[in-house]
Amino acid sequence: MQHYYVDNQAKENGVHEVHTPRCSYLPEGENGLYLGSFTNCSDALHAASGHYEKVNGCSWCCSTCHTE
């Protein structure tokens, strides 16, 4: 199981990225929302989509779920 977080602030393209705790791009403090612990990033993206319309996996730490 892995812990996942989502950016509260969208990127320029309007997408909120999902990250793992060891990611260099993990949002700090109130800039991130803890999604929970999941067996894969696809489940974390599904959880993030309950908070934001446009979500994507981080290309660095969630590359298997990164689509853009």
mmCIF file as gemmi writes it, N, C-alpha and C atoms, coordinates in Angstrom:
data_model
loop_
_atom_site.group_PDB
_atom_site.id
_atom_site.type_symbol
_atom_site.label_atom_id
_atom_site.label_alt_id
_atom_site.label_comp_id
_atom_site.label_asym_id
_atom_site.label_entity_id
_atom_site.label_seq_id
_atom_site.pdbx_PDB_ins_code
_atom_site.Cartn_x
_atom_site.Cartn_y
_atom_site.Cartn_z
_atom_site.occupancy
_atom_site.B_iso_or_equiv
_atom_site.pdbx_formal_charge
_atom_site.auth_seq_id
_atom_site.auth_asym_id
_atom_site.pdbx_PDB_model_num
ATOM 1 N N . MET Axp A 1 ? 0.848 -1.186 0 1 0 ? 1 A 1
ATOM 2 C CA . MET Axp A 1 ? 0 0 0 1 0 ? 1 A 1
ATOM 3 C C . MET Axp A 1 ? 0.888 1.241 0 1 0 ? 1 A 1
ATOM 4 N N . GLN Axp A 2 ? 0.444 2.233 -0.698 1 0 ? 2 A 1
ATOM 5 C CA . GLN Axp A 2 ? 1.179 3.491 -0.845 1 0 ? 2 A 1
ATOM 6 C C . GLN Axp A 2 ? 0.251 4.644 -0.463 1 0 ? 2 A 1
ATOM 7 N N . HIS Axp A 3 ? 0.805 5.668 0.156 1 0 ? 3 A 1
ATOM 8 C CA . HIS Axp A 3 ? 0.043 6.87 0.485 1 0 ? 3 A 1
ATOM 9 C C . HIS Axp A 3 ? 0.073 7.798 -0.73 1 0 ? 3 A 1
ATOM 10 N N . TYR Axp A 4 ? -1.028 8.518 -0.943 1 0 ? 4 A 1
ATOM 11 C CA . TYR Axp A 4 ? -1.134 9.435 -2.079 1 0 ? 4 A 1
ATOM 12 C C . TYR Axp A 4 ? -1.712 10.774 -1.643 1 0 ? 4 A 1
ATOM 13 N N . TYR Axp A 5 ? -1.271 11.811 -2.354 1 0 ? 5 A 1
ATOM 14 C CA . TYR Axp A 5 ? -1.713 13.184 -2.123 1 0 ? 5 A 1
ATOM 15 C C . TYR Axp A 5 ? -2.076 13.814 -3.467 1 0 ? 5 A 1
ATOM 16 N N . VAL Axp A 6 ? -2.901 14.85 -3.438 1 0 ? 6 A 1
ATOM 17 C CA . VAL Axp A 6 ? -3.232 15.584 -4.657 1 0 ? 6 A 1
ATOM 18 C C . VAL Axp A 6 ? -2.961 17.066 -4.416 1 0 ? 6 A 1
ATOM 19 N N . ASP Axp A 7 ? -2.47 17.743 -5.446 1 0 ? 7 A 1
ATOM 20 C CA . ASP Axp A 7 ? -2.249 19.193 -5.373 1 0 ? 7 A 1
ATOM 21 C C . ASP Axp A 7 ? -3.588 19.903 -5.218 1 0 ? 7 A 1
ATOM 22 N N . ASN Axp A 8 ? -3.663 20.861 -4.315 1 0 ? 8 A 1
ATOM 23 C CA . ASN Axp A 8 ? -4.858 21.696 -4.203 1 0 ? 8 A 1
ATOM 24 C C . ASN Axp A 8 ? -4.889 22.758 -5.295 1 0 ? 8 A 1
ATOM 25 N N . GLN Axp A 9 ? -3.724 23.147 -5.77 1 0 ? 9 A 1
ATOM 26 C CA . GLN Axp A 9 ? -3.642 24.15 -6.834 1 0 ? 9 A 1
ATOM 27 C C . GLN Axp A 9 ? -3.375 23.454 -8.153 1 0 ? 9 A 1
ATOM 28 N N . ALA Axp A 10 ? -4.233 23.733 -9.11 1 0 ? 10 A 1
ATOM 29 C CA . ALA Axp A 10 ? -4.099 23.115 -10.436 1 0 ? 10 A 1
ATOM 30 C C . ALA Axp A 10 ? -2.9 23.693 -11.183 1 0 ? 10 A 1
ATOM 31 N N . LYS Axp A 11 ? -2.374 22.899 -12.096 1 0 ? 11 A 1
ATOM 32 C CA . LYS Axp A 11 ? -1.326 23.365 -13.004 1 0 ? 11 A 1
ATOM 33 C C . LYS Axp A 11 ? -1.952 24.349 -14.004 1 0 ? 11 A 1
ATOM 34 N N . GLU Axp A 12 ? -1.138 24.921 -14.872 1 0 ? 12 A 1
ATOM 35 C CA . GLU Axp A 12 ? -1.632 25.89 -15.861 1 0 ? 12 A 1
ATOM 36 C C . GLU Axp A 12 ? -2.724 25.314 -16.755 1 0 ? 12 A 1
ATOM 37 N N . ASN Axp A 13 ? -2.697 23.993 -16.977 1 0 ? 13 A 1
ATOM 38 C CA . ASN Axp A 13 ? -3.696 23.357 -17.828 1 0 ? 13 A 1
ATOM 39 C C . ASN Axp A 13 ? -4.962 22.954 -17.067 1 0 ? 13 A 1
ATOM 40 N N . GLY Axp A 14 ? -5.046 23.313 -15.789 1 0 ? 14 A 1
ATOM 41 C CA . GLY Axp A 14 ? -6.228 23.029 -14.982 1 0 ? 14 A 1
ATOM 42 C C . GLY Axp A 14 ? -6.247 21.67 -14.319 1 0 ? 14 A 1
ATOM 43 N N . VAL Axp A 15 ? -5.147 20.925 -14.417 1 0 ? 15 A 1
ATOM 44 C CA . VAL Axp A 15 ? -5.076 19.572 -13.872 1 0 ? 15 A 1
ATOM 45 C C . VAL Axp A 15 ? -4.452 19.582 -12.468 1 0 ? 15 A 1
ATOM 46 N N . HIS Axp A 16 ? -5.034 18.787 -11.581 1 0 ? 16 A 1
ATOM 47 C CA . HIS Axp A 16 ? -4.501 18.571 -10.236 1 0 ? 16 A 1
ATOM 48 C C . HIS Axp A 16 ? -3.74 17.253 -10.268 1 0 ? 16 A 1
ATOM 49 N N . GLU Axp A 17 ? -2.473 17.272 -9.865 1 0 ? 17 A 1
ATOM 50 C CA . GLU Axp A 17 ? -1.634 16.081 -9.946 1 0 ? 17 A 1
ATOM 51 C C . GLU Axp A 17 ? -1.622 15.287 -8.645 1 0 ? 17 A 1
ATOM 52 N N . VAL Axp A 18 ? -1.586 13.963 -8.789 1 0 ? 18 A 1
ATOM 53 C CA . VAL Axp A 18 ? -1.501 13.033 -7.673 1 0 ? 18 A 1
ATOM 54 C C . VAL Axp A 18 ? -0.038 12.651 -7.474 1 0 ? 18 A 1
ATOM 55 N N . HIS Axp A 19 ? 0.39 12.611 -6.191 1 0 ? 19 A 1
ATOM 56 C CA . HIS Axp A 19 ? 1.787 12.35 -5.837 1 0 ? 19 A 1
ATOM 57 C C . HIS Axp A 19 ? 1.903 11.326 -4.71 1 0 ? 19 A 1
ATOM 58 N N . THR Axp A 20 ? 3.094 10.745 -4.593 1 0 ? 20 A 1
ATOM 59 C CA . THR Axp A 20 ? 3.443 9.893 -3.461 1 0 ? 20 A 1
ATOM 60 C C . THR Axp A 20 ? 4.316 10.707 -2.501 1 0 ? 20 A 1
ATOM 61 N N . PRO Axp A 21 ? 4.481 10.253 -1.257 1 0 ? 21 A 1
ATOM 62 C CA . PRO Axp A 21 ? 5.235 11.027 -0.266 1 0 ? 21 A 1
ATOM 63 C C . PRO Axp A 21 ? 6.693 11.3 -0.622 1 0 ? 21 A 1
ATOM 64 N N . ARG Axp A 22 ? 7.338 10.439 -1.389 1 0 ? 22 A 1
ATOM 65 C CA . ARG Axp A 22 ? 8.757 10.629 -1.713 1 0 ? 22 A 1
ATOM 66 C C . ARG Axp A 22 ? 8.994 11.494 -2.945 1 0 ? 22 A 1
ATOM 67 N N . CYS Axp A 23 ? 7.936 12.004 -3.531 1 0 ? 23 A 1
ATOM 68 C CA . CYS Axp A 23 ? 8.044 12.794 -4.76 1 0 ? 23 A 1
ATOM 69 C C . CYS Axp A 23 ? 8.667 14.165 -4.503 1 0 ? 23 A 1
ATOM 70 N N . SER Axp A 24 ? 9.554 14.564 -5.377 1 0 ? 24 A 1
ATOM 71 C CA . SER Axp A 24 ? 10.169 15.894 -5.285 1 0 ? 24 A 1
ATOM 72 C C . SER Axp A 24 ? 9.146 17.005 -5.515 1 0 ? 24 A 1
ATOM 73 N N . TYR Axp A 25 ? 8.023 16.684 -6.15 1 0 ? 25 A 1
ATOM 74 C CA . TYR Axp A 25 ? 7.002 17.665 -6.478 1 0 ? 25 A 1
ATOM 75 C C . TYR Axp A 25 ? 5.788 17.589 -5.551 1 0 ? 25 A 1
ATOM 76 N N . LEU Axp A 26 ? 5.911 16.836 -4.457 1 0 ? 26 A 1
ATOM 77 C CA . LEU Axp A 26 ? 4.84 16.718 -3.477 1 0 ? 26 A 1
ATOM 78 C C . LEU Axp A 26 ? 4.489 18.097 -2.928 1 0 ? 26 A 1
ATOM 79 N N . PRO Axp A 27 ? 3.213 18.476 -2.96 1 0 ? 27 A 1
ATOM 80 C CA . PRO Axp A 27 ? 2.832 19.777 -2.419 1 0 ? 27 A 1
ATOM 81 C C . PRO Axp A 27 ? 3.063 19.831 -0.911 1 0 ? 27 A 1
ATOM 82 N N . GLU Axp A 28 ? 3.465 20.984 -0.429 1 0 ? 28 A 1
ATOM 83 C CA . GLU Axp A 28 ? 3.772 21.135 0.989 1 0 ? 28 A 1
ATOM 84 C C . GLU Axp A 28 ? 2.593 21.74 1.747 1 0 ? 28 A 1
ATOM 85 N N . GLY Axp A 29 ? 2.421 21.312 2.979 1 0 ? 29 A 1
ATOM 86 C CA . GLY Axp A 29 ? 1.424 21.884 3.877 1 0 ? 29 A 1
ATOM 87 C C . GLY Axp A 29 ? 0.018 21.876 3.313 1 0 ? 29 A 1
ATOM 88 N N . GLU Axp A 30 ? -0.606 23.037 3.333 1 0 ? 30 A 1
ATOM 89 C CA . GLU Axp A 30 ? -1.991 23.172 2.894 1 0 ? 30 A 1
ATOM 90 C C . GLU Axp A 30 ? -2.147 23.133 1.374 1 0 ? 30 A 1
ATOM 91 N N . ASN Axp A 31 ? -1.033 23.023 0.653 1 0 ? 31 A 1
ATOM 92 C CA . ASN Axp A 31 ? -1.103 22.958 -0.807 1 0 ? 31 A 1
ATOM 93 C C . ASN Axp A 31 ? -1.438 21.56 -1.313 1 0 ? 31 A 1
ATOM 94 N N . GLY Axp A 32 ? -1.518 20.606 -0.395 1 0 ? 32 A 1
ATOM 95 C CA . GLY Axp A 32 ? -1.837 19.24 -0.788 1 0 ? 32 A 1
ATOM 96 C C . GLY Axp A 32 ? -2.933 18.641 0.072 1 0 ? 32 A 1
ATOM 97 N N . LEU Axp A 33 ? -3.639 17.683 -0.477 1 0 ? 33 A 1
ATOM 98 C CA . LEU Axp A 33 ? -4.715 16.991 0.22 1 0 ? 33 A 1
ATOM 99 C C . LEU Axp A 33 ? -4.37 15.505 0.268 1 0 ? 33 A 1
ATOM 100 N N . TYR Axp A 34 ? -4.37 14.942 1.458 1 0 ? 34 A 1
ATOM 101 C CA . TYR Axp A 34 ? -4.098 13.513 1.618 1 0 ? 34 A 1
ATOM 102 C C . TYR Axp A 34 ? -5.294 12.719 1.11 1 0 ? 34 A 1
ATOM 103 N N . LEU Axp A 35 ? -5.055 11.81 0.18 1 0 ? 35 A 1
ATOM 104 C CA . LEU Axp A 35 ? -6.13 11.01 -0.4 1 0 ? 35 A 1
ATOM 105 C C . LEU Axp A 35 ? -6.331 9.693 0.328 1 0 ? 35 A 1
ATOM 106 N N . GLY Axp A 36 ? -5.266 9.148 0.894 1 0 ? 36 A 1
ATOM 107 C CA . GLY Axp A 36 ? -5.349 7.871 1.577 1 0 ? 36 A 1
ATOM 108 C C . GLY Axp A 36 ? -4.279 6.919 1.09 1 0 ? 36 A 1
ATOM 109 N N . SER Axp A 37 ? -4.423 5.675 1.486 1 0 ? 37 A 1
ATOM 110 C CA . SER Axp A 37 ? -3.488 4.625 1.129 1 0 ? 37 A 1
ATOM 111 C C . SER Axp A 37 ? -4.165 3.682 0.136 1 0 ? 37 A 1
ATOM 112 N N . PHE Axp A 38 ? -3.488 3.428 -0.99 1 0 ? 38 A 1
ATOM 113 C CA . PHE Axp A 38 ? -4.053 2.612 -2.062 1 0 ? 38 A 1
ATOM 114 C C . PHE Axp A 38 ? -3.013 1.632 -2.581 1 0 ? 38 A 1
ATOM 115 N N . THR Axp A 39 ? -3.476 0.581 -3.233 1 0 ? 39 A 1
ATOM 116 C CA . THR Axp A 39 ? -2.56 -0.403 -3.797 1 0 ? 39 A 1
ATOM 117 C C . THR Axp A 39 ? -1.979 0.038 -5.131 1 0 ? 39 A 1
ATOM 118 N N . ASN Axp A 40 ? -2.603 1.053 -5.77 1 0 ? 40 A 1
ATOM 119 C CA . ASN Axp A 40 ? -2.087 1.543 -7.06 1 0 ? 40 A 1
ATOM 120 C C . ASN Axp A 40 ? -2.532 2.978 -7.292 1 0 ? 40 A 1
ATOM 121 N N . CYS Axp A 41 ? -1.867 3.643 -8.238 1 0 ? 41 A 1
ATOM 122 C CA . CYS Axp A 41 ? -2.164 5.053 -8.491 1 0 ? 41 A 1
ATOM 123 C C . CYS Axp A 41 ? -3.523 5.245 -9.179 1 0 ? 41 A 1
ATOM 124 N N . SER Axp A 42 ? -4.006 4.232 -9.869 1 0 ? 42 A 1
ATOM 125 C CA . SER Axp A 42 ? -5.325 4.338 -10.514 1 0 ? 42 A 1
ATOM 126 C C . SER Axp A 42 ? -6.419 4.546 -9.471 1 0 ? 42 A 1
ATOM 127 N N . ASP Axp A 43 ? -6.327 3.831 -8.365 1 0 ? 43 A 1
ATOM 128 C CA . ASP Axp A 43 ? -7.297 4.004 -7.29 1 0 ? 43 A 1
ATOM 129 C C . ASP Axp A 43 ? -7.157 5.387 -6.651 1 0 ? 43 A 1
ATOM 130 N N . ALA Axp A 44 ? -5.927 5.872 -6.547 1 0 ? 44 A 1
ATOM 131 C CA . ALA Axp A 44 ? -5.698 7.211 -5.998 1 0 ? 44 A 1
ATOM 132 C C . ALA Axp A 44 ? -6.27 8.28 -6.928 1 0 ? 44 A 1
ATOM 133 N N . LEU Axp A 45 ? -6.128 8.09 -8.24 1 0 ? 45 A 1
ATOM 134 C CA . LEU Axp A 45 ? -6.71 9.036 -9.205 1 0 ? 45 A 1
ATOM 135 C C . LEU Axp A 45 ? -8.229 9.049 -9.087 1 0 ? 45 A 1
ATOM 136 N N . HIS Axp A 46 ? -8.811 7.892 -8.896 1 0 ? 46 A 1
ATOM 137 C CA . HIS Axp A 46 ? -10.261 7.81 -8.732 1 0 ? 46 A 1
ATOM 138 C C . HIS Axp A 46 ? -10.689 8.595 -7.487 1 0 ? 46 A 1
ATOM 139 N N . ALA Axp A 47 ? -9.939 8.45 -6.408 1 0 ? 47 A 1
ATOM 140 C CA . ALA Axp A 47 ? -10.239 9.197 -5.181 1 0 ? 47 A 1
ATOM 141 C C . ALA Axp A 47 ? -10.085 10.703 -5.406 1 0 ? 47 A 1
ATOM 142 N N . ALA Axp A 48 ? -9.048 11.097 -6.132 1 0 ? 48 A 1
ATOM 143 C CA . ALA Axp A 48 ? -8.81 12.519 -6.414 1 0 ? 48 A 1
ATOM 144 C C . ALA Axp A 48 ? -9.915 13.101 -7.28 1 0 ? 48 A 1
ATOM 145 N N . SER Axp A 49 ? -10.483 12.28 -8.167 1 0 ? 49 A 1
ATOM 146 C CA . SER Axp A 49 ? -11.552 12.778 -9.042 1 0 ? 49 A 1
ATOM 147 C C . SER Axp A 49 ? -12.82 13.101 -8.265 1 0 ? 49 A 1
ATOM 148 N N . GLY Axp A 50 ? -12.909 12.638 -7.046 1 0 ? 50 A 1
ATOM 149 C CA . GLY Axp A 50 ? -14.015 13.026 -6.168 1 0 ? 50 A 1
ATOM 150 C C . GLY Axp A 50 ? -13.85 14.431 -5.621 1 0 ? 50 A 1
ATOM 151 N N . HIS Axp A 51 ? -12.649 14.981 -5.73 1 0 ? 51 A 1
ATOM 152 C CA . HIS Axp A 51 ? -12.359 16.336 -5.243 1 0 ? 51 A 1
ATOM 153 C C . HIS Axp A 51 ? -12.199 17.334 -6.381 1 0 ? 51 A 1
ATOM 154 N N . TYR Axp A 52 ? -11.649 16.867 -7.495 1 0 ? 52 A 1
ATOM 155 C CA . TYR Axp A 52 ? -11.359 17.744 -8.633 1 0 ? 52 A 1
ATOM 156 C C . TYR Axp A 52 ? -11.776 17.08 -9.934 1 0 ? 52 A 1
ATOM 157 N N . GLU Axp A 53 ? -12.23 17.889 -10.884 1 0 ? 53 A 1
ATOM 158 C CA . GLU Axp A 53 ? -12.699 17.363 -12.167 1 0 ? 53 A 1
ATOM 159 C C . GLU Axp A 53 ? -11.554 16.823 -13.024 1 0 ? 53 A 1
ATOM 160 N N . LYS Axp A 54 ? -10.447 17.568 -13.077 1 0 ? 54 A 1
ATOM 161 C CA . LYS Axp A 54 ? -9.307 17.165 -13.897 1 0 ? 54 A 1
ATOM 162 C C . LYS Axp A 54 ? -8.165 16.722 -12.994 1 0 ? 54 A 1
ATOM 163 N N . VAL Axp A 55 ? -7.813 15.429 -13.067 1 0 ? 55 A 1
ATOM 164 C CA . VAL Axp A 55 ? -6.706 14.887 -12.269 1 0 ? 55 A 1
ATOM 165 C C . VAL Axp A 55 ? -5.806 14.045 -13.172 1 0 ? 55 A 1
ATOM 166 N N . ASN Axp A 56 ? -4.554 13.939 -12.762 1 0 ? 56 A 1
ATOM 167 C CA . ASN Axp A 56 ? -3.571 13.18 -13.518 1 0 ? 56 A 1
ATOM 168 C C . ASN Axp A 56 ? -2.495 12.717 -12.549 1 0 ? 56 A 1
ATOM 169 N N . GLY Axp A 57 ? -1.818 11.638 -12.878 1 0 ? 57 A 1
ATOM 170 C CA . GLY Axp A 57 ? -0.686 11.195 -12.083 1 0 ? 57 A 1
ATOM 171 C C . GLY Axp A 57 ? 0.535 12.04 -12.395 1 0 ? 57 A 1
ATOM 172 N N . CYS Axp A 58 ? 1.335 12.287 -11.4 1 0 ? 58 A 1
ATOM 173 C CA . CYS Axp A 58 ? 2.596 13.009 -11.588 1 0 ? 58 A 1
ATOM 174 C C . CYS Axp A 58 ? 3.495 12.196 -12.515 1 0 ? 58 A 1
ATOM 175 N N . SER Axp A 59 ? 4.125 12.847 -13.464 1 0 ? 59 A 1
ATOM 176 C CA . SER Axp A 59 ? 4.983 12.143 -14.419 1 0 ? 59 A 1
ATOM 177 C C . SER Axp A 59 ? 6.229 11.569 -13.747 1 0 ? 59 A 1
ATOM 178 N N . TRP Axp A 60 ? 6.596 12.09 -12.592 1 0 ? 60 A 1
ATOM 179 C CA . TRP Axp A 60 ? 7.796 11.621 -11.909 1 0 ? 60 A 1
ATOM 180 C C . TRP Axp A 60 ? 7.5 10.457 -10.964 1 0 ? 60 A 1
ATOM 181 N N . CYS Axp A 61 ? 6.487 10.573 -10.111 1 0 ? 61 A 1
ATOM 182 C CA . CYS Axp A 61 ? 6.251 9.543 -9.091 1 0 ? 61 A 1
ATOM 183 C C . CYS Axp A 61 ? 5.076 8.614 -9.4 1 0 ? 61 A 1
ATOM 184 N N . CYS Axp A 62 ? 4.214 9.001 -10.323 1 0 ? 62 A 1
ATOM 185 C CA . CYS Axp A 62 ? 3.053 8.178 -10.704 1 0 ? 62 A 1
ATOM 186 C C . CYS Axp A 62 ? 3.001 8.044 -12.215 1 0 ? 62 A 1
ATOM 187 N N . SER Axp A 63 ? 4.136 7.708 -12.806 1 0 ? 63 A 1
ATOM 188 C CA . SER Axp A 63 ? 4.254 7.696 -14.266 1 0 ? 63 A 1
ATOM 189 C C . SER Axp A 63 ? 3.288 6.709 -14.934 1 0 ? 63 A 1
ATOM 190 N N . THR Axp A 64 ? 2.926 5.627 -14.265 1 0 ? 64 A 1
ATOM 191 C CA . THR Axp A 64 ? 2 4.673 -14.866 1 0 ? 64 A 1
ATOM 192 C C . THR Axp A 64 ? 0.591 5.22 -14.962 1 0 ? 64 A 1
ATOM 193 N N . CYS Axp A 65 ? 0.315 6.293 -14.229 1 0 ? 65 A 1
ATOM 194 C CA . CYS Axp A 65 ? -1.013 6.924 -14.271 1 0 ? 65 A 1
ATOM 195 C C . CYS Axp A 65 ? -0.97 8.304 -14.926 1 0 ? 65 A 1
ATOM 196 N N . HIS Axp A 66 ? 0.179 8.673 -15.461 1 0 ? 66 A 1
ATOM 197 C CA . HIS Axp A 66 ? 0.329 9.967 -16.099 1 0 ? 66 A 1
ATOM 198 C C . HIS Axp A 66 ? -0.144 9.866 -17.558 1 0 ? 66 A 1
ATOM 199 N N . THR Axp A 67 ? -1.102 10.729 -17.949 1 0 ? 67 A 1
ATOM 200 C CA . THR Axp A 67 ? -1.678 10.62 -19.288 1 0 ? 67 A 1
ATOM 201 C C . THR Axp A 67 ? -1.414 11.813 -20.186 1 0 ? 67 A 1
ATOM 202 N N . GLU Axp A 68 ? -0.916 12.905 -19.635 1 0 ? 68 A 1
ATOM 203 C CA . GLU Axp A 68 ? -0.711 14.101 -20.465 1 0 ? 68 A 1
ATOM 204 C C . GLU Axp A 68 ? 0.743 14.411 -20.624 1 0 ? 68 A 1
